Amino acid sequence: MVHPGKWYDPITERWIAPREPRLATPSRAIENHVLELERTIEVQRIWRALVDCCARN
């Protein structure tokens, strides 16, 4: 990943420094993991229902 240094903005006549990248907080990462797990479980439930429905015919 490239991290550019400061650059000059001729309109404001200032040097601009890039913002520090924000890292996901652990609580946010856990929340995302839980949401992904819930989606996976829901997809599996729908898939099983579809397979069961098609197997009956």
Secondary structure, DSSP 8 states (H G I E B T S, - for coil): ------EEETTTTEEE---------HHHHHHHHHHHHHHHHHHHHHHHHHHHHHHH-
